[in-house]
Amino acid sequence: MFKKIVNYCKACYDELAHKTTWPTRSELTHSAMVVLSASLIIALVVFVMDLVFKNCMTLVYNLFS
């Protein structure tokens, strides 16, 4: 049982250290900037939609009060 666990850990290390291709620093930076930009754009869209909905609901509440 212990030998199976050790073999599994060795196989995992071998795959991570030798068989996996890791992104370069510039690729990683570019991907992070894309994710950050998309997150900010989505947050801005949600903020504007919330603001518009709030103002519409305020108008509706004032009309029926």
PDB file of N, CA, C, O and CB in Angstrom:
ATOM      1  N   MET A   1       0.835  -1.200   0.000  1.00  0.00           N
ATOM      2  CA  MET A   1       0.000   0.000   0.000  1.00  0.00           C
ATOM      3  C   MET A   1       0.872   1.254   0.000  1.00  0.00           C
ATOM      4  O   MET A   1       0.640   2.171  -0.787  1.00  0.00           O
ATOM      5  CB  MET A   1      -0.946   0.004   1.220  1.00  0.00           C
ATOM      6  N   PHE A   2       1.880   1.297   0.885  1.00  0.00           N
ATOM      7  CA  PHE A   2       2.766   2.456   0.973  1.00  0.00           C
ATOM      8  C   PHE A   2       3.549   2.650  -0.322  1.00  0.00           C
ATOM      9  O   PHE A   2       3.805   3.780  -0.739  1.00  0.00           O
ATOM     10  CB  PHE A   2       3.731   2.300   2.151  1.00  0.00           C
ATOM     11  N   LYS A   3       3.925   1.545  -0.953  1.00  0.00           N
ATOM     12  CA  LYS A   3       4.690   1.593  -2.195  1.00  0.00           C
ATOM     13  C   LYS A   3       3.861   2.202  -3.331  1.00  0.00           C
ATOM     14  O   LYS A   3       4.393   2.925  -4.174  1.00  0.00           O
ATOM     15  CB  LYS A   3       5.164   0.185  -2.581  1.00  0.00           C
ATOM     16  N   LYS A   4       2.568   1.909  -3.350  1.00  0.00           N
ATOM     17  CA  LYS A   4       1.675   2.494  -4.362  1.00  0.00           C
ATOM     18  C   LYS A   4       1.590   4.004  -4.209  1.00  0.00           C
ATOM     19  O   LYS A   4       1.590   4.734  -5.200  1.00  0.00           O
ATOM     20  CB  LYS A   4       0.273   1.880  -4.263  1.00  0.00           C
ATOM     21  N   ILE A   5       1.516   4.470  -2.977  1.00  0.00           N
ATOM     22  CA  ILE A   5       1.435   5.912  -2.723  1.00  0.00           C
ATOM     23  C   ILE A   5       2.726   6.592  -3.153  1.00  0.00           C
ATOM     24  O   ILE A   5       2.693   7.658  -3.769  1.00  0.00           O
ATOM     25  CB  ILE A   5       1.154   6.193  -1.227  1.00  0.00           C
ATOM     26  N   VAL A   6       3.863   5.982  -2.833  1.00  0.00           N
ATOM     27  CA  VAL A   6       5.160   6.549  -3.221  1.00  0.00           C
ATOM     28  C   VAL A   6       5.281   6.589  -4.743  1.00  0.00           C
ATOM     29  O   VAL A   6       5.732   7.590  -5.300  1.00  0.00           O
ATOM     30  CB  VAL A   6       6.325   5.728  -2.608  1.00  0.00           C
ATOM     31  N   ASN A   7       4.886   5.520  -5.416  1.00  0.00           N
ATOM     32  CA  ASN A   7       4.938   5.487  -6.879  1.00  0.00           C
ATOM     33  C   ASN A   7       4.024   6.544  -7.492  1.00  0.00           C
ATOM     34  O   ASN A   7       4.377   7.182  -8.484  1.00  0.00           O
ATOM     35  CB  ASN A   7       4.550   4.100  -7.393  1.00  0.00           C
ATOM     36  N   TYR A   8       2.861   6.721  -6.901  1.00  0.00           N
ATOM     37  CA  TYR A   8       1.927   7.743  -7.386  1.00  0.00           C
ATOM     38  C   TYR A   8       2.530   9.132  -7.243  1.00  0.00           C
ATOM     39  O   TYR A   8       2.440   9.938  -8.169  1.00  0.00           O
ATOM     40  CB  TYR A   8       0.593   7.665  -6.623  1.00  0.00           C
ATOM     41  N   CYS A   9       3.141   9.427  -6.104  1.00  0.00           N
ATOM     42  CA  CYS A   9       3.763  10.735  -5.875  1.00  0.00           C
ATOM     43  C   CYS A   9       4.923  10.960  -6.842  1.00  0.00           C
ATOM     44  O   CYS A   9       5.095  12.065  -7.356  1.00  0.00           O
ATOM     45  CB  CYS A   9       4.255  10.852  -4.420  1.00  0.00           C
ATOM     46  N   LYS A  10       5.722   9.919  -7.093  1.00  0.00           N
ATOM     47  CA  LYS A  10       6.821  10.033  -8.048  1.00  0.00           C
ATOM     48  C   LYS A  10       6.298  10.304  -9.456  1.00  0.00           C
ATOM     49  O   LYS A  10       6.870  11.114 -10.185  1.00  0.00           O
ATOM     50  CB  LYS A  10       7.671   8.759  -8.037  1.00  0.00           C
ATOM     51  N   ALA A  11       5.223   9.636  -9.837  1.00  0.00           N
ATOM     52  CA  ALA A  11       4.641   9.839 -11.165  1.00  0.00           C
ATOM     53  C   ALA A  11       4.079  11.254 -11.302  1.00  0.00           C
ATOM     54  O   ALA A  11       4.210  11.883 -12.352  1.00  0.00           O
ATOM     55  CB  ALA A  11       3.535   8.801 -11.431  1.00  0.00           C
ATOM     56  N   CYS A  12       3.456  11.745 -10.236  1.00  0.00           N
ATOM     57  CA  CYS A  12       2.933  13.117 -10.262  1.00  0.00           C
ATOM     58  C   CYS A  12       4.062  14.124 -10.404  1.00  0.00           C
ATOM     59  O   CYS A  12       3.965  15.058 -11.199  1.00  0.00           O
ATOM     60  CB  CYS A  12       2.123  13.413  -8.990  1.00  0.00           C
ATOM     61  N   TYR A  13       5.125  13.942  -9.643  1.00  0.00           N
ATOM     62  CA  TYR A  13       6.269  14.845  -9.731  1.00  0.00           C
ATOM     63  C   TYR A  13       6.895  14.791 -11.116  1.00  0.00           C
ATOM     64  O   TYR A  13       7.223  15.833 -11.684  1.00  0.00           O
ATOM     65  CB  TYR A  13       7.312  14.495  -8.666  1.00  0.00           C
ATOM     66  N   ASP A  14       7.062  13.608 -11.664  1.00  0.00           N
ATOM     67  CA  ASP A  14       7.660  13.454 -12.987  1.00  0.00           C
ATOM     68  C   ASP A  14       6.830  14.176 -14.045  1.00  0.00           C
ATOM     69  O   ASP A  14       7.381  14.834 -14.928  1.00  0.00           O
ATOM     70  CB  ASP A  14       7.796  11.967 -13.344  1.00  0.00           C
ATOM     71  N   GLU A  15       5.508  14.052 -13.957  1.00  0.00           N
ATOM     72  CA  GLU A  15       4.652  14.724 -14.933  1.00  0.00           C
ATOM     73  C   GLU A  15       4.727  16.238 -14.783  1.00  0.00           C
ATOM     74  O   GLU A  15       4.813  16.952 -15.783  1.00  0.00           O
ATOM     75  CB  GLU A  15       3.205  14.254 -14.784  1.00  0.00           C
ATOM     76  N   LEU A  16       4.695  16.737 -13.553  1.00  0.00           N
ATOM     77  CA  LEU A  16       4.747  18.181 -13.343  1.00  0.00           C
ATOM     78  C   LEU A  16       6.109  18.769 -13.696  1.00  0.00           C
ATOM     79  O   LEU A  16       6.187  19.883 -14.215  1.00  0.00           O
ATOM     80  CB  LEU A  16       4.410  18.505 -11.905  1.00  0.00           C
ATOM     81  N   ALA A  17       7.173  18.038 -13.421  1.00  0.00           N
ATOM     82  CA  ALA A  17       8.510  18.584 -13.634  1.00  0.00           C
ATOM     83  C   ALA A  17       9.001  18.416 -15.062  1.00  0.00           C
ATOM     84  O   ALA A  17       9.755  19.256 -15.553  1.00  0.00           O
ATOM     85  CB  ALA A  17       9.480  17.932 -12.695  1.00  0.00           C
ATOM     86  N   HIS A  18       8.591  17.348 -15.744  1.00  0.00           N
ATOM     87  CA  HIS A  18       9.196  17.043 -17.033  1.00  0.00           C
ATOM     88  C   HIS A  18       8.227  17.001 -18.212  1.00  0.00           C
ATOM     89  O   HIS A  18       8.645  17.216 -19.349  1.00  0.00           O
ATOM     90  CB  HIS A  18       9.885  15.750 -16.941  1.00  0.00           C
ATOM     91  N   LYS A  19       6.974  16.736 -17.975  1.00  0.00           N
ATOM     92  CA  LYS A  19       6.040  16.558 -19.091  1.00  0.00           C
ATOM     93  C   LYS A  19       5.095  17.737 -19.280  1.00  0.00           C
ATOM     94  O   LYS A  19       4.441  17.839 -20.318  1.00  0.00           O
ATOM     95  CB  LYS A  19       5.234  15.308 -18.884  1.00  0.00           C
ATOM     96  N   THR A  20       5.012  18.619 -18.306  1.00  0.00           N
ATOM     97  CA  THR A  20       4.115  19.752 -18.385  1.00  0.00           C
ATOM     98  C   THR A  20       4.846  20.942 -18.992  1.00  0.00           C
ATOM     99  O   THR A  20       5.990  21.225 -18.639  1.00  0.00           O
ATOM    100  CB  THR A  20       3.556  20.103 -16.997  1.00  0.00           C
ATOM    101  N   THR A  21       4.175  21.636 -19.909  1.00  0.00           N
ATOM    102  CA  THR A  21       4.760  22.864 -20.452  1.00  0.00           C
ATOM    103  C   THR A  21       4.150  24.047 -19.708  1.00  0.00           C
ATOM    104  O   THR A  21       2.932  24.224 -19.706  1.00  0.00           O
ATOM    105  CB  THR A  21       4.517  22.982 -22.001  1.00  0.00           C
ATOM    106  N   TRP A  22       4.980  24.835 -19.092  1.00  0.00           N
ATOM    107  CA  TRP A  22       4.541  25.974 -18.313  1.00  0.00           C
ATOM    108  C   TRP A  22       4.619  27.228 -19.166  1.00  0.00           C
ATOM    109  O   TRP A  22       5.507  27.337 -20.012  1.00  0.00           O
ATOM    110  CB  TRP A  22       5.386  26.125 -17.036  1.00  0.00           C
ATOM    111  N   PRO A  23       3.711  28.180 -18.967  1.00  0.00           N
ATOM    112  CA  PRO A  23       3.764  29.417 -19.763  1.00  0.00           C
ATOM    113  C   PRO A  23       4.980  30.266 -19.373  1.00  0.00           C
ATOM    114  O   PRO A  23       5.484  30.195 -18.252  1.00  0.00           O
ATOM    115  CB  PRO A  23       2.461  30.236 -19.576  1.00  0.00           C
ATOM    116  N   THR A  24       5.423  31.060 -20.330  1.00  0.00           N
ATOM    117  CA  THR A  24       6.520  31.978 -20.034  1.00  0.00           C
ATOM    118  C   THR A  24       5.983  33.132 -19.210  1.00  0.00           C
ATOM    119  O   THR A  24       4.772  33.303 -19.066  1.00  0.00           O
ATOM    120  CB  THR A  24       7.192  32.496 -21.336  1.00  0.00           C
ATOM    121  N   ARG A  25       6.896  33.916 -18.674  1.00  0.00           N
ATOM    122  CA  ARG A  25       6.490  35.055 -17.846  1.00  0.00           C
ATOM    123  C   ARG A  25       5.656  36.063 -18.653  1.00  0.00           C
ATOM    124  O   ARG A  25       4.676  36.609 -18.147  1.00  0.00           O
ATOM    125  CB  ARG A  25       7.732  35.749 -17.255  1.00  0.00           C
ATOM    126  N   SER A  26       6.052  36.303 -19.899  1.00  0.00           N
ATOM    127  CA  SER A  26       5.301  37.265 -20.720  1.00  0.00           C
ATOM    128  C   SER A  26       3.911  36.727 -21.068  1.00  0.00           C
ATOM    129  O   SER A  26       2.946  37.490 -21.090  1.00  0.00           O
ATOM    130  CB  SER A  26       6.077  37.589 -22.013  1.00  0.00           C
ATOM    131  N   GLU A  27       3.799  35.426 -21.340  1.00  0.00           N
ATOM    132  CA  GLU A  27       2.482  34.830 -21.606  1.00  0.00           C
ATOM    133  C   GLU A  27       1.592  34.922 -20.374  1.00  0.00           C
ATOM    134  O   GLU A  27       0.400  35.215 -20.473  1.00  0.00           O
ATOM    135  CB  GLU A  27       2.628  33.359 -22.044  1.00  0.00           C
ATOM    136  N   LEU A  28       2.177  34.672 -19.234  1.00  0.00           N
ATOM    137  CA  LEU A  28       1.417  34.732 -17.983  1.00  0.00           C
ATOM    138  C   LEU A  28       0.957  36.152 -17.681  1.00  0.00           C
ATOM    139  O   LEU A  28      -0.176  36.370 -17.251  1.00  0.00           O
ATOM    140  CB  LEU A  28       2.260  34.200 -16.822  1.00  0.00           C
ATOM    141  N   THR A  29       1.848  37.118 -17.911  1.00  0.00           N
ATOM    142  CA  THR A  29       1.494  38.525 -17.697  1.00  0.00           C
ATOM    143  C   THR A  29       0.389  38.951 -18.648  1.00  0.00           C
ATOM    144  O   THR A  29      -0.554  39.633 -18.247  1.00  0.00           O
ATOM    145  CB  THR A  29       2.722  39.429 -17.880  1.00  0.00           C
ATOM    146  N   HIS A  30       0.504  38.550 -19.909  1.00  0.00           N
ATOM    147  CA  HIS A  30      -0.523  38.906 -20.893  1.00  0.00           C
ATOM    148  C   HIS A  30      -1.877  38.303 -20.509  1.00  0.00           C
ATOM    149  O   HIS A  30      -2.901  38.984 -20.570  1.00  0.00           O
ATOM    150  CB  HIS A  30      -0.108  38.428 -22.302  1.00  0.00           C
ATOM    151  N   SER A  31      -1.880  37.040 -20.118  1.00  0.00           N
ATOM    152  CA  SER A  31      -3.134  36.388 -19.717  1.00  0.00           C
ATOM    153  C   SER A  31      -3.740  37.059 -18.491  1.00  0.00           C
ATOM    154  O   SER A  31      -4.956  37.229 -18.410  1.00  0.00           O
ATOM    155  CB  SER A  31      -2.896  34.901 -19.433  1.00  0.00           C
ATOM    156  N   ALA A  32      -2.900  37.437 -17.543  1.00  0.00           N
ATOM    157  CA  ALA A  32      -3.396  38.112 -16.340  1.00  0.00           C
ATOM    158  C   ALA A  32      -4.010  39.460 -16.690  1.00  0.00           C
ATOM    159  O   ALA A  32      -5.031  39.843 -16.119  1.00  0.00           O
ATOM    160  CB  ALA A  32      -2.263  38.297 -15.320  1.00  0.00           C
ATOM    161  N   MET A  33      -3.399  40.182 -17.619  1.00  0.00           N
ATOM    162  CA  MET A  33      -3.938  41.484 -18.025  1.00  0.00           C
ATOM    163  C   MET A  33      -5.271  41.326 -18.755  1.00  0.00           C
ATOM    164  O   MET A  33      -6.172  42.149 -18.589  1.00  0.00           O
ATOM    165  CB  MET A  33      -2.933  42.223 -18.921  1.00  0.00           C
ATOM    166  N   VAL A  34      -5.397  40.280 -19.555  1.00  0.00           N
ATOM    167  CA  VAL A  34      -6.661  40.023 -20.242  1.00  0.00           C
ATOM    168  C   VAL A  34      -7.762  39.735 -19.225  1.00  0.00           C
ATOM    169  O   VAL A  34      -8.868  40.263 -19.337  1.00  0.00           O
ATOM    170  CB  VAL A  34      -6.515  38.842 -21.231  1.00  0.00           C
ATOM    171  N   VAL A  35      -7.463  38.905 -18.242  1.00  0.00           N
ATOM    172  CA  VAL A  35      -8.454  38.575 -17.205  1.00  0.00           C
ATOM    173  C   VAL A  35      -8.814  39.814 -16.385  1.00  0.00           C
ATOM    174  O   VAL A  35      -9.986  40.036 -16.081  1.00  0.00           O
ATOM    175  CB  VAL A  35      -7.915  37.462 -16.275  1.00  0.00           C
ATOM    176  N   LEU A  36      -7.822  40.615 -16.030  1.00  0.00           N
ATOM    177  CA  LEU A  36      -8.073  41.831 -15.262  1.00  0.00           C
ATOM    178  C   LEU A  36      -8.933  42.806 -16.055  1.00  0.00           C
ATOM    179  O   LEU A  36      -9.877  43.380 -15.513  1.00  0.00           O
ATOM    180  CB  LEU A  36      -6.752  42.495 -14.863  1.00  0.00           C
ATOM    181  N   SER A  37      -8.619  42.995 -17.322  1.00  0.00           N
ATOM    182  CA  SER A  37      -9.399  43.908 -18.167  1.00  0.00           C
ATOM    183  C   SER A  37     -10.837  43.427 -18.321  1.00  0.00           C
ATOM    184  O   SER A  37     -11.776  44.214 -18.195  1.00  0.00           O
ATOM    185  CB  SER A  37      -8.746  44.048 -19.548  1.00  0.00           C
ATOM    186  N   ALA A  38     -11.008  42.145 -18.591  1.00  0.00           N
ATOM    187  CA  ALA A  38     -12.360  41.605 -18.747  1.00  0.00           C
ATOM    188  C   ALA A  38     -13.153  41.739 -17.447  1.00  0.00           C
ATOM    189  O   ALA A  38     -14.343  42.053 -17.478  1.00  0.00           O
ATOM    190  CB  ALA A  38     -12.302  40.129 -19.183  1.00  0.00           C
ATOM    191  N   SER A  39     -12.508  41.505 -16.314  1.00  0.00           N
ATOM    192  CA  SER A  39     -13.190  41.632 -15.021  1.00  0.00           C
ATOM    193  C   SER A  39     -13.631  43.061 -14.768  1.00  0.00           C
ATOM    194  O   SER A  39     -14.736  43.295 -14.278  1.00  0.00           O
ATOM    195  CB  SER A  39     -12.281  41.163 -13.888  1.00  0.00           C
ATOM    196  N   LEU A  40     -12.775  44.018 -15.098  1.00  0.00           N
ATOM    197  CA  LEU A  40     -13.133  45.426 -14.903  1.00  0.00           C
ATOM    198  C   LEU A  40     -14.276  45.848 -15.823  1.00  0.00           C
ATOM    199  O   LEU A  40     -15.168  46.587 -15.409  1.00  0.00           O
ATOM    200  CB  LEU A  40     -11.916  46.321 -15.143  1.00  0.00           C
ATOM    201  N   ILE A  41     -14.248  45.383 -17.063  1.00  0.00           N
ATOM    202  CA  ILE A  41     -15.325  45.716 -18.000  1.00  0.00           C
ATOM    203  C   ILE A  41     -16.645  45.129 -17.534  1.00  0.00           C
ATOM    204  O   ILE A  41     -17.672  45.807 -17.565  1.00  0.00           O
ATOM    205  CB  ILE A  41     -14.992  45.210 -19.406  1.00  0.00           C
ATOM    206  N   ILE A  42     -16.627  43.879 -17.105  1.00  0.00           N
ATOM    207  CA  ILE A  42     -17.860  43.248 -16.619  1.00  0.00           C
ATOM    208  C   ILE A  42     -18.372  43.954 -15.367  1.00  0.00           C
ATOM    209  O   ILE A  42     -19.576  44.162 -15.221  1.00  0.00           O
ATOM    210  CB  ILE A  42     -17.623  41.754 -16.325  1.00  0.00           C
ATOM    211  N   ALA A  43     -17.468  44.322 -14.468  1.00  0.00           N
ATOM    212  CA  ALA A  43     -17.877  45.042 -13.260  1.00  0.00           C
ATOM    213  C   ALA A  43     -18.502  46.389 -13.617  1.00  0.00           C
ATOM    214  O   ALA A  43     -19.488  46.798 -13.005  1.00  0.00           O
ATOM    215  CB  ALA A  43     -16.673  45.249 -12.323  1.00  0.00           C
ATOM    216  N   LEU A  44     -17.936  47.072 -14.598  1.00  0.00           N
ATOM    217  CA  LEU A  44     -18.486  48.353 -15.033  1.00  0.00           C
ATOM    218  C   LEU A  44     -19.871  48.185 -15.652  1.00  0.00           C
ATOM    219  O   LEU A  44     -20.771  48.984 -15.394  1.00  0.00           O
ATOM    220  CB  LEU A  44     -17.544  49.019 -16.035  1.00  0.00           C
ATOM    221  N   VAL A  45     -20.040  47.147 -16.467  1.00  0.00           N
ATOM    222  CA  VAL A  45     -21.347  46.881 -17.082  1.00  0.00           C
ATOM    223  C   VAL A  45     -22.391  46.576 -16.007  1.00  0.00           C
ATOM    224  O   VAL A  45     -23.512  47.080 -16.070  1.00  0.00           O
ATOM    225  CB  VAL A  45     -21.249  45.702 -18.084  1.00  0.00           C
ATOM    226  N   VAL A  46     -22.030  45.762 -15.032  1.00  0.00           N
ATOM    227  CA  VAL A  46     -22.973  45.430 -13.955  1.00  0.00           C
ATOM    228  C   VAL A  46     -23.308  46.678 -13.138  1.00  0.00           C
ATOM    229  O   VAL A  46     -24.460  46.867 -12.745  1.00  0.00           O
ATOM    230  CB  VAL A  46     -22.386  44.328 -13.033  1.00  0.00           C
ATOM    231  N   PHE A  47     -22.316  47.529 -12.881  1.00  0.00           N
ATOM    232  CA  PHE A  47     -22.560  48.761 -12.139  1.00  0.00           C
ATOM    233  C   PHE A  47     -23.535  49.665 -12.883  1.00  0.00           C
ATOM    234  O   PHE A  47     -24.465  50.203 -12.282  1.00  0.00           O
ATOM    235  CB  PHE A  47     -21.245  49.500 -11.886  1.00  0.00           C
ATOM    236  N   VAL A  48     -23.330  49.835 -14.190  1.00  0.00           N
ATOM    237  CA  VAL A  48     -24.219  50.691 -14.983  1.00  0.00           C
ATOM    238  C   VAL A  48     -25.620  50.108 -15.028  1.00  0.00           C
ATOM    239  O   VAL A  48     -26.599  50.843 -14.891  1.00  0.00           O
ATOM    240  CB  VAL A  48     -23.675  50.869 -16.412  1.00  0.00           C
ATOM    241  N   MET A  49     -25.735  48.793 -15.217  1.00  0.00           N
ATOM    242  CA  MET A  49     -27.059  48.170 -15.230  1.00  0.00           C
ATOM    243  C   MET A  49     -27.765  48.346 -13.895  1.00  0.00           C
ATOM    244  O   MET A  49     -28.972  48.588 -13.861  1.00  0.00           O
ATOM    245  CB  MET A  49     -26.946  46.685 -15.567  1.00  0.00           C
ATOM    246  N   ASP A  50     -27.032  48.229 -12.799  1.00  0.00           N
ATOM    247  CA  ASP A  50     -27.611  48.413 -11.468  1.00  0.00           C
ATOM    248  C   ASP A  50     -28.078  49.855 -11.281  1.00  0.00           C
ATOM    249  O   ASP A  50     -29.147  50.095 -10.720  1.00  0.00           O
ATOM    250  CB  ASP A  50     -26.589  48.038 -10.378  1.00  0.00           C
ATOM    251  N   LEU A  51     -27.285  50.802 -11.745  1.00  0.00           N
ATOM    252  CA  LEU A  51     -27.642  52.211 -11.630  1.00  0.00           C
ATOM    253  C   LEU A  51     -28.897  52.521 -12.435  1.00  0.00           C
ATOM    254  O   LEU A  51     -29.790  53.217 -11.952  1.00  0.00           O
ATOM    255  CB  LEU A  51     -26.484  53.094 -12.096  1.00  0.00           C
ATOM    256  N   VAL A  52     -28.969  52.012 -13.653  1.00  0.00           N
ATOM    257  CA  VAL A  52     -30.145  52.239 -14.499  1.00  0.00           C
ATOM    258  C   VAL A  52     -31.379  51.592 -13.866  1.00  0.00           C
ATOM    259  O   VAL A  52     -32.441  52.213 -13.815  1.00  0.00           O
ATOM    260  CB  VAL A  52     -29.911  51.675 -15.928  1.00  0.00           C
ATOM    261  N   PHE A  53     -31.253  50.371 -13.391  1.00  0.00           N
ATOM    262  CA  PHE A  53     -32.390  49.691 -12.772  1.00  0.00           C
ATOM    263  C   PHE A  53     -32.864  50.431 -11.527  1.00  0.00           C
ATOM    264  O   PHE A  53     -34.066  50.569 -11.301  1.00  0.00           O
ATOM    265  CB  PHE A  53     -32.018  48.251 -12.415  1.00  0.00           C
ATOM    266  N   LYS A  54     -31.914  50.910 -10.715  1.00  0.00           N
ATOM    267  CA  LYS A  54     -32.275  51.657  -9.506  1.00  0.00           C
ATOM    268  C   LYS A  54     -33.048  52.920  -9.861  1.00  0.00           C
ATOM    269  O   LYS A  54     -34.059  53.231  -9.231  1.00  0.00           O
ATOM    270  CB  LYS A  54     -31.016  52.018  -8.698  1.00  0.00           C
ATOM    271  N   ASN A  55     -32.572  53.652 -10.873  1.00  0.00           N
ATOM    272  CA  ASN A  55     -33.253  54.878 -11.267  1.00  0.00           C
ATOM    273  C   ASN A  55     -34.627  54.601 -11.859  1.00  0.00           C
ATOM    274  O   ASN A  55     -35.566  55.356 -11.608  1.00  0.00           O
ATOM    275  CB  ASN A  55     -32.410  55.643 -12.263  1.00  0.00           C
ATOM    276  N   CYS A  56     -34.763  53.527 -12.643  1.00  0.00           N
ATOM    277  CA  CYS A  56     -36.072  53.156 -13.194  1.00  0.00           C
ATOM    278  C   CYS A  56     -37.046  52.777 -12.085  1.00  0.00           C
ATOM    279  O   CYS A  56     -38.212  53.171 -12.115  1.00  0.00           O
ATOM    280  CB  CYS A  56     -35.927  51.992 -14.186  1.00  0.00           C
ATOM    281  N   MET A  57     -36.571  52.021 -11.118  1.00  0.00           N
ATOM    282  CA  MET A  57     -37.454  51.614 -10.026  1.00  0.00           C
ATOM    283  C   MET A  57     -37.834  52.811  -9.154  1.00  0.00           C
ATOM    284  O   MET A  57     -38.963  52.883  -8.668  1.00  0.00           O
ATOM    285  CB  MET A  57     -36.781  50.528  -9.170  1.00  0.00           C
ATOM    286  N   THR A  58     -36.918  53.742  -8.953  1.00  0.00           N
ATOM    287  CA  THR A  58     -37.246  54.951  -8.201  1.00  0.00           C
ATOM    288  C   THR A  58     -38.323  55.743  -8.921  1.00  0.00           C
ATOM    289  O   THR A  58     -39.243  56.259  -8.286  1.00  0.00           O
ATOM    290  CB  THR A  58     -35.996  55.819  -7.991  1.00  0.00           C
ATOM    291  N   LEU A  59     -38.218  55.844 -10.253  1.00  0.00           N
ATOM    292  CA  LEU A  59     -39.219  56.540 -11.024  1.00  0.00           C
ATOM    293  C   LEU A  59     -40.577  55.852 -10.915  1.00  0.00           C
ATOM    294  O   LEU A  59     -41.600  56.518 -10.750  1.00  0.00           O
ATOM    295  CB  LEU A  59     -38.789  56.634 -12.473  1.00  0.00           C
ATOM    296  N   VAL A  60     -40.591  54.532 -11.005  1.00  0.00           N
ATOM    297  CA  VAL A  60     -41.845  53.776 -10.894  1.00  0.00           C
ATOM    298  C   VAL A  60     -42.450  53.951  -9.512  1.00  0.00           C
ATOM    299  O   VAL A  60     -43.658  54.159  -9.396  1.00  0.00           O
ATOM    300  CB  VAL A  60     -41.611  52.282 -11.184  1.00  0.00           C
ATOM    301  N   TYR A  61     -41.643  53.871  -8.460  1.00  0.00           N
ATOM    302  CA  TYR A  61     -42.150  54.033  -7.103  1.00  0.00           C
ATOM    303  C   TYR A  61     -42.702  55.437  -6.879  1.00  0.00           C
ATOM    304  O   TYR A  61     -43.703  55.600  -6.181  1.00  0.00           O
ATOM    305  CB  TYR A  61     -41.050  53.737  -6.091  1.00  0.00           C
ATOM    306  N   ASN A  62     -42.078  56.431  -7.447  1.00  0.00           N
ATOM    307  CA  ASN A  62     -42.555  57.809  -7.288  1.00  0.00           C
ATOM    308  C   ASN A  62     -43.844  58.040  -8.063  1.00  0.00           C
ATOM    309  O   ASN A  62     -44.671  58.850  -7.644  1.00  0.00           O
ATOM    310  CB  ASN A  62     -41.484  58.801  -7.749  1.00  0.00           C
ATOM    311  N   LEU A  63     -44.037  57.351  -9.180  1.00  0.00           N
ATOM    312  CA  LEU A  63     -45.269  57.497  -9.955  1.00  0.00           C
ATOM    313  C   LEU A  63     -46.471  56.888  -9.239  1.00  0.00           C
ATOM    314  O   LEU A  63     -47.582  57.409  -9.333  1.00  0.00           O
ATOM    315  CB  LEU A  63     -45.106  56.854 -11.320  1.00  0.00           C
ATOM    316  N   PHE A  64     -46.247  55.780  -8.522  1.00  0.00           N
ATOM    317  CA  PHE A  64     -47.358  55.082  -7.874  1.00  0.00           C
ATOM    318  C   PHE A  64     -47.470  55.369  -6.382  1.00  0.00           C
ATOM    319  O   PHE A  64     -48.217  54.690  -5.678  1.00  0.00           O
ATOM    320  CB  PHE A  64     -47.212  53.606  -8.082  1.00  0.00           C
ATOM    321  N   SER A  65     -46.739  56.366  -5.893  1.00  0.00           N
ATOM    322  CA  SER A  65     -46.840  56.706  -4.462  1.00  0.00           C
ATOM    323  C   SER A  65     -47.755  57.887  -4.260  1.00  0.00           C
ATOM    324  O   SER A  65     -47.964  58.320  -3.127  1.00  0.00           O
ATOM    325  CB  SER A  65     -45.457  57.013  -3.870  1.00  0.00           C
TER     326      SER A  65
END
